[in-house]
Amino acid sequence: MCWACDHPGSTYQDQLDHMRELMVRNGWAIQGVEGDRIHPPYAYTLGLTQCGLPELVVTGMPLRRAGALLNSVTEHVVHAEPPAAGEQIPLVGGPFIEIVELAHPDAHLDTAVALFGPDQLRALQLVWADDRGHWPWEAGSGAGGEVSRCSDRAADC
């Protein structure tokens, strides 16, 4: 369930304050956005912008799994250089991912925009291959073409 649903009577400002607390305590936070009949779920980091790093995004993956993937990659990113756009990375025990730079992260990362403003915001999407190694933009992908709807490769962005 969403944070607002779990905290009836709270405001959007309360949610932003909660995310700030998580960023202070953990170094970053994960914002999940539940999917609907048209759009897949997606999740993204909050707090990397404050370190001069791009936020990270995963789409089309169940939110718990996306959060675990984001936390794993973020732990690496904060201690090393962020991956470069176009880089393909095999993850131990996880999917094969390709890094895609988002031209307009402010279009989907609403909480990041509210916290950091649209001008500072940069983001990299961790696009994942399906179990057969097909990318969402390839014919026959089990992941579905909408998985990368935030990326520059998607037709609707």
C-alpha positions in Angstrom: 0.0 0.0 0.0 1.1 3.6 -0.5 2.5 5.9 2.2 -0.5 8.2 2.0 -2.9 5.3 2.3 -1.0 4.0 5.4 -1.1 7.5 6.9 -4.7 8.8 6.5 -4.9 12.5 7.3 -1.3 13.2 6.3 -0.3 15.8 3.7 2.1 15.7 0.8 4.4 17.8 2.9 4.3 15.1 5.6 5.3 12.5 3.0 8.2 14.8 1.8 9.4 15.2 5.4 9.3 11.4 5.8 11.4 11.0 2.7 13.9 13.6 3.9 14.2 11.7 7.2 14.9 8.5 5.4 17.6 10.2 3.3 19.3 11.6 6.4 19.2 8.3 8.2 20.1 6.0 5.2 21.8 8.3 2.7 19.0 7.8 0.2 15.4 6.7 0.0 13.3 4.7 -2.5 10.1 6.1 -3.9 7.8 3.5 -5.4 4.9 4.3 -7.7 2.3 1.6 -8.1 1.2 0.6 -11.6 -2.3 0.7 -13.0 -4.0 -1.0 -16.0 -2.1 1.2 -18.4 1.3 2.0 -16.8 3.7 -0.4 -15.1 5.0 0.2 -11.6 8.3 2.0 -11.2 10.6 3.0 -8.4 13.4 5.5 -8.1 16.0 6.7 -5.6 15.9 10.0 -3.7 19.0 11.7 -2.3 21.7 10.9 -4.9 21.1 14.4 -6.4 22.5 15.8 -3.1 25.7 14.0 -3.7 26.0 15.2 -7.3 25.0 11.9 -8.6 22.1 10.9 -10.9 19.0 9.3 -9.3 18.3 5.7 -10.4 15.0 4.4 -11.9 13.6 0.9 -12.5 10.3 0.4 -14.3 8.0 -2.6 -14.8 9.3 -4.6 -11.9 7.4 -5.4 -8.7 8.1 -2.6 -6.2 9.8 -4.8 -3.6 12.2 -6.3 -6.2 12.8 -2.9 -7.8 13.6 -1.5 -4.3 16.1 -4.3 -3.7 17.7 -3.7 -7.1 17.9 0.1 -6.5 19.4 -0.4 -3.1 22.0 -2.8 -4.4 23.1 -0.6 -7.3 23.0 2.5 -5.1 25.3 1.0 -2.5 27.8 0.6 -5.3 27.2 4.0 -6.9 27.8 6.0 -3.7 31.2 4.4 -3.3 32.3 4.5 -7.0 31.4 6.2 -10.3 27.9 5.9 -11.5 27.5 3.6 -14.5 27.7 5.2 -17.9 24.7 5.4 -20.3 24.8 2.4 -22.7 26.7 0.2 -20.2 25.4 -3.3 -19.8 25.9 -4.9 -16.4 25.2 -8.6 -15.4 24.0 -8.5 -11.8 24.9 -11.4 -9.5 21.6 -13.3 -8.8 19.6 -10.7 -10.7 18.7 -9.5 -14.2 21.1 -8.2 -16.8 20.7 -4.4 -16.9 21.5 -1.6 -19.4 21.9 1.9 -18.3 19.8 4.5 -20.1 20.1 8.2 -19.4 16.7 10.0 -19.0 16.4 13.2 -21.0 13.5 14.4 -18.9 13.5 12.8 -15.4 11.2 15.6 -14.2 8.4 14.0 -16.3 8.1 11.0 -13.9 10.2 11.6 -10.7 7.6 13.9 -9.0 9.0 13.5 -5.5 12.5 14.2 -6.6 11.4 17.3 -8.4 9.6 18.4 -5.2 12.7 17.8 -3.1 15.5 19.0 -5.4 13.8 21.0 -8.2 13.8 20.1 -11.9 17.0 22.0 -12.8 19.4 19.8 -10.7 17.7 16.5 -11.4 19.5 13.9 -13.5 18.6 10.2 -13.7 19.7 6.9 -15.1 17.2 4.1 -15.8 18.3 0.5 -15.0 16.5 -1.2 -17.9 16.4 -5.0 -17.3 16.4 -7.8 -19.7 13.8 -10.6 -19.4 14.7 -14.2 -18.5 15.8 -14.9 -22.1 18.0 -11.9 -22.3 15.7 -9.8 -24.4 15.5 -6.0 -23.9 12.0 -4.4 -23.7 12.6 -2.6 -27.0 13.2 -6.0 -28.8 10.5 -8.1 -30.4 9.6 -11.1 -28.3 10.6 -9.5 -25.0 8.7 -11.0 -22.1 9.2 -7.7 -20.2 6.8 -5.7 -22.5 7.6 -2.5 -24.4 6.2 -0.3 -21.6 9.0 -1.3 -19.2 11.2 1.4 -20.5 8.5 4.1 -20.8 10.7 6.6 -19.0 13.7 6.1 -21.2 14.7 7.9 -24.4 14.1 4.6 -26.3 10.4 4.7 -25.5 8.1 6.2 -28.0 6.0 8.2 -25.6 8.6 10.3 -23.8 
